[in-house]
Amino acid sequence: MKPAEAPSALKVQAALGDRFAVLEFDASTRAAADAAAAIGCEVAEIAKSLIFRGQTSGRAVMIIASGVDRVDEKKAAAAVGEPIARADADFVREATGFAIGGVPPIGHKTEPIVLIEEQLTRFAEIWAAAGTPNAVFRLTPSDLVELTGGRVAAVARK
């Protein structure tokens, strides 16, 4: 583990400021299980940023969920007020400026609609992607809400 060096990770570090530290690992943190293994935390403490596309508006919808949760697209659609669909890799890169596997919760090219799955709020600390498939940063759930302007909602499958 080392401080951010990759251009995308440095971009996230700049967006975060000095309050948070982006860390890069030699091992991949692309998948929640990989990130948890590299960090030494529970998979549930990984805040994965999933990008969907509003089917009416065409806007990016970012749902930040615990690494162990799957998103219920019907619940998420009800929360944002329009049907949503999983975004393809090209849309993710165009909307966020980042590739799938390293999408951070902040610093996107276009401001997304943000929902934060309520299960994340039960942890003292969580870890989020920081722009590359091997970069992360630590924060609290309240930091996540503050940084993203996101709304906490129950959008995980039961």
C-alpha atoms as one frame of an Amber mdcrd trajectory, in Angstrom:
protein
   0.000   0.000   0.000   1.307   3.432  -0.967   0.014   6.978  -1.534  -1.774
   7.739  -4.816   0.426   7.913  -7.916  -1.793   7.003 -10.879  -3.357  10.012
 -12.648  -6.952   8.903 -11.922  -6.144   8.263  -8.248  -4.462  11.683  -7.997
  -7.590  13.248  -9.524  -9.679  11.654  -6.765  -7.178  12.750  -4.109  -7.436
  16.337  -5.406 -11.255  16.184  -5.255 -11.115  14.820  -1.692  -8.571  17.278
  -0.359  -6.292  16.653   2.618  -8.978  15.181   4.876  -8.759  11.770   3.183
  -5.860   9.689   1.868  -6.078   7.735  -1.371  -4.063   4.530  -1.119  -2.889
   2.346  -3.987  -2.298  -1.395  -3.645  -0.222  -3.766  -5.737  -3.174  -6.170
  -5.631  -6.458  -5.418  -7.392  -9.262  -3.768  -5.439 -11.615  -3.921  -8.448
 -14.102  -6.346  -6.877 -15.393  -5.877  -3.331 -13.888  -9.192  -2.155 -10.493
  -8.258  -3.639 -10.610  -4.825  -1.998 -11.520  -6.284   1.395  -8.680  -8.820
   1.152  -6.137  -6.123   0.233  -7.331  -3.729   2.949  -7.964  -6.311   5.666
 -11.613  -5.438   6.284 -14.974  -7.150   5.838 -16.485  -7.248   2.318 -19.555
  -5.491   3.763 -17.356  -2.460   4.606 -16.565  -1.859   0.919 -18.707   0.927
  -0.560 -19.100  -0.053  -4.204 -20.205   2.645  -6.644 -22.562   1.190  -9.251
 -23.617   3.286 -12.228 -27.054   2.984 -13.757 -28.708   5.058 -16.476 -32.056
   6.762 -16.036 -34.169   5.381 -18.883 -36.222   8.574 -19.198 -33.665  11.297
 -18.419 -30.531   9.511 -19.647 -28.777  10.753 -16.481 -26.221   8.743 -14.580
 -27.556   7.272 -11.347 -24.885   6.180  -8.879 -25.922   3.719  -6.216 -23.342
   3.199  -3.494 -23.928  -0.121  -1.799 -22.176  -2.406   0.647 -19.882  -4.955
  -0.969 -22.200  -7.768   0.121 -25.440  -6.213  -1.156 -27.086  -6.451  -4.552
 -29.199  -3.552  -5.777 -32.919  -4.038  -6.298 -33.438  -2.022  -9.487 -37.188
  -1.631  -8.847 -36.576  -0.100  -5.407 -33.868   2.155  -6.848 -36.115   3.238
  -9.727 -38.853   4.149  -7.250 -36.335   6.160  -5.219 -35.130   8.181  -8.241
 -38.535   8.491  -9.873 -37.781   6.788 -13.187 -36.859   3.349 -14.519 -33.124
   2.614 -14.467 -30.879   0.141 -16.252 -27.311  -0.998 -15.623 -24.977   1.264
 -17.611 -22.477  -0.161 -20.077 -18.731   0.504 -19.811 -18.800   3.332 -22.388
 -21.593   5.198 -20.574 -19.815   4.751 -17.221 -16.575   6.218 -18.568 -18.365
   9.050 -20.404 -20.512  10.040 -17.406 -17.930   9.611 -14.662 -14.523   9.890
 -16.312 -13.565   6.563 -14.711 -13.578   2.910 -15.782 -15.746   0.256 -14.142
 -13.851  -1.242 -11.199 -12.429   2.069 -10.040 -15.418   4.444 -10.035 -15.142
   6.661  -6.958 -18.142   8.230  -5.241 -16.937  11.751  -6.167 -15.080  13.678
  -8.869 -17.259  12.663 -11.822 -17.352  14.489 -15.166 -21.143  14.828 -14.855
 -22.858  15.054 -11.461 -24.947  11.870 -11.024 -28.093  11.287  -9.019 -26.738
   9.550  -5.882 -28.401   6.955  -3.654 -26.562   5.409  -0.704 -27.850   2.018
   0.419 -28.872   2.289   4.057 -26.899  -0.826   5.084 -23.667   1.187   4.742
 -24.710   3.474   7.597 -24.229   0.694  10.158 -20.423   0.801   9.885 -18.028
   3.121  11.708 -15.748   3.209   8.653 -16.077   2.159   5.041 -13.746   2.026
   2.038 -14.516   3.352  -1.452 -12.820   3.105  -4.848 -10.534   5.973  -5.749
 -10.286   6.124  -9.528  -8.341   2.974 -10.448  -8.851  -0.788  -9.983  -6.282
  -0.767  -7.151  -6.922   2.543  -5.317  -9.222   3.147  -2.326  -9.840   5.609
   0.492 -11.327   5.283   3.980 -14.270   7.386   5.162 -17.347   7.247   7.371
 -20.903   6.815   6.099 -21.674  10.414   7.123 -18.605  11.564   5.142 -20.025
   9.685   2.143 -23.375  11.467   2.418 -21.629  14.826   2.818 -19.174  14.325
  -0.064 -21.739  13.046  -2.562 -24.872  14.928  -1.531 -26.478  11.505  -1.803
 -29.710  10.340  -0.249 -29.760   7.275   2.005 -32.375   4.782   0.796 -33.273
   1.101   1.151 -32.402  -0.197  -2.324 -30.750  -3.574  -1.581 -32.404  -6.878
  -2.405 -33.736  -8.696   0.617
